[in-house]
């Protein structure tokens, strides 16, 4: 269920799934716009492509829309597509300039979906209101196992929302929160929330600003953890004291199979336990 960070991004590029992948339709988008003979705004054109595709292909298991800049207009149509496709298992909307308004448009459909297992929403400016909808998804959706929210600039102010969702969630297996400016404050909230979660197997916190205090709080959680098996905290601000706290926790923890701490301050080698 869990993928390391670089594998996650490789997977973003490979979420093709079937010949029915919508990506090919977007590759033709510029030709369609030029053929119209009039100026068509990109988001409007994207919304049209999504709507047309959803009408013609209601059984595709994967929709790959990374880096298409569909915006909120495209997200509105995507919400309708999710609600009509009962076979959809994977959806990538990575880097699409989707704001909180667009997230609000897809949230009801994601919550009700009984098939969607993996959702990639990283690199979108979803802000606090969008994160609140993410928390709602975590609380109410019953089938999602992978949620990716990397590069969303969540920060400590927003992280409390998904933390509340994690406390109630019973299905999520992998969560990506890398590149979100999370500090010791956010790490402490996350560690507290994980005490209540009994299903998460993999957590990625790479490229944040977590220091020794946050590492200590995570270590305290690990001492009591019976579920999480893979934890990645690479390229943060953890020093030797924080690393020692985490390693000592592993002396007690019996389920962690991999802990990644490479490229933290004063930690020159990857700490990994297989």
N, C-alpha and C positions, 0 to 999 in steps of 0.2 A: 504493500500500500504506500510505502514511503519512498520518495526519491530525493537524492541530494540536490543541492541548489543548481549546480551546473547541469545535472541531468534533467531537472525541471524545465530549464530553458531550452535544452535540446528537444525535450518533449513538446514544448510550445511550437517548435518548428515542424514537428512531425505528427501533429494531430489531424491527419488526413482521414484516416479511418476507412473511407470507402470512395468509390468513384462519384458518389453523390455529393462530395465535399463542396461547400459553397465557395471555397477560395477561388476556383477557376472563374466563377462569375464575376468576382471583383477584379480579376486580371483583365477582364474585358471592359471594365467600367469606363475608362478613358475613351475607348472607341465608341461606346454608346453615347457618351456626352458629346463627342465631336460630331457624331452622326445626327444629333438632334438639330444642329444648325442654330441653337440658342444656348445661352449660358445657363447651366444647371448647377446649383450649389452642390458641393460634394456630399454633404450629409443627406440632402434630399435624394440624390441619386443612390446613395447607399441604402436608404430606407426603401426605395423602390425595388432594388435588387433583392433585398431580404424578403420583402413581401411577395415578390414574384416567385422567388425560390421556394418559399414556404408553401405556396399554393401548389407548386409542381412536385415537391418532394417532401412528403409528410412522414417518411420512414427512415431518414438518415439517422445514424447513431452518433455521428460526430459533426459538429460545426466548428470549423477553424476560421476565426476572424481576427487573428492577431495582426496588429499594425495596419489596420484598414481605416482608422479614424472615422468610424461610423457615427460617433457622437451620440447625443441624446435622442435624436430623431431615429437613428438606426436601432438604438436600444429599445425604443417603444415598439417597433416592429418585431424585434427579437423577443420581447415579452410575449407577444401574440404567437410567435413561432413556437416558443417553449410550451405554451399551453395547448397547442394543437398536435405537437409531435409527441407521441406516447412511447417512442423508441429511443429518444435522445438520451445518451449516456455521458457524453463529454462535450463541454462548451468552452471555447477559448475566446475571450473578449479582451485579451491583453493589449494594452497600449492603443486605446481607441477614443481617447478624449471624452470619456463618459463621466459625467458629473453625478452629484447626488440625485438630480432629477431623473437621469437615465437609470440609475440603480433602483430608484423607487418604481420605475416602470416594469422592471423584470422581477422584482421581489415576490409579488403574489404568485406568479407562475412558477418560480423556483420552489417556493414553499409547498405548492400543491403537487409539483412533479413527483411521480412515483418511479421515475426511471433515471433521472439525472444524477450521476455519481461523482463527476469531477467538474469543477467550476474554476476557471482561471480569470481573475479580474485585475491582475497586477498592472501597475503603471497607468492607472486612471486617477484623476483628481476627485475622488469620491467624497473627501472631507467628512466632517462629523456626522452630518445628516445621512450620508450614504453608509457610514459605518454602523449607524443605528439600525439600518435595514439589514446589514450583514448580521448583526446580533439577532435580529428577528428571525432570519433564516436559520441560524444556528439553533435557536430555541424551538422552532416549529417544523423545520424540514426533517423527514424521517429516513432519508436514504443517502444523502450526500456524504461521501467519504473523503474527498479531497477538496480543499479550499485554498486558493492561492491569492494573496493580497500583498505581494511584494511591490516595492517602489510606489507606494500609495501615500507617502508622507504622513502617516497616521500620527506619529509622535505620542507622547505620554497622554496628551489631552483626549485622544481618541481611543487609545488601547483599552480603556475600561469597558467600552461597549462590547467588543468581541469577547472580553473576559467574562462578562455576565452571561453571554451566550454559551460559552464553553462550560460553565457550571451546570447548565441544564441539558446540553447536547449529549445524545446517546449513540451517535453513529459515526461521527467524524474520525478518520484515521490519520490524516496528514494535514498539517496546517503550515503554510508558508507566510512568515511575517518579516522577511528579510528587507533590508534597505528602507526602514521606516522611522529612523531617528528615535528609536526607543532607548531610553536611558535606564538607570537603576530604578527609577520610580515605576516605569512601565513594567520592567522585569519583575518587580516585587508584586505588582497586581496580577501579572500573568502566573507567577508561581503560586499565588494564593488560589487563583481560579482552578489551576490544575489539580489541586487537592480534592476538588469535587468531581473532576472528570475521570471516568473509568474506561474510556474507549480510545483516546488519542494514542497512536503508536509512534508518530514521527512529528517533530517540531523543528522548523528552521528559523533561526534568529540571526543569521549572518548579516554583516555590514550594518549593524546598529551602533549604539553608543553605551552598551552595557559595561559597567565596571565591576570592581571587586564586591561592592555591596549587592548589586544585582546577582552576581555569581553566587554569593553566599545564600541569598534567598532561594535561588534555583537549587542549590545544593541541599538546603533543608527540605525542599520538596522531594528531591531524588531519594533521600533517606527513607521516605515513606511511600515512594512510588511503587506500584505493582503493575503498571500498564505500559508507560512510555518506554520504547526500546531504542529509539534513535534520536539524538539531540545534536544539533549543529549550531554553534555560537562562534563561528569564525569571523575574523576581522572586526572585533569589538575593542573595548578598552580594558579588557581583563588583564591583570598583572599576575605575578607568581602567587601572591596570597589568595587571590580568587581561584586560580587554577588548583591550588592545594585543597581548598574547600571542596571543589567539585570532585577531585580525585579521592578525597577521604569519603565523600558520599558514595562513591562507587564501591568502597569496601563493604558498605552495608547493602547497597542496592544489588538485587540478584537478577534483574531483568534487562538492564541497559546493555545493548550489544555494541553500540557505537556512540562515542562522544567526540565531536570535532571542535578543536580549539585553535586551529592554526592561524597564524598572522595576527595574534593579539599582542599587546605590549609586553615585551620581555619574555614572551613565550616563543621560542624559535623553532620548536618541533611540534608536529601534529600529535595531539594526545588521542590515541584511538585504542579502543578495547574491543576485540572481536571475540 
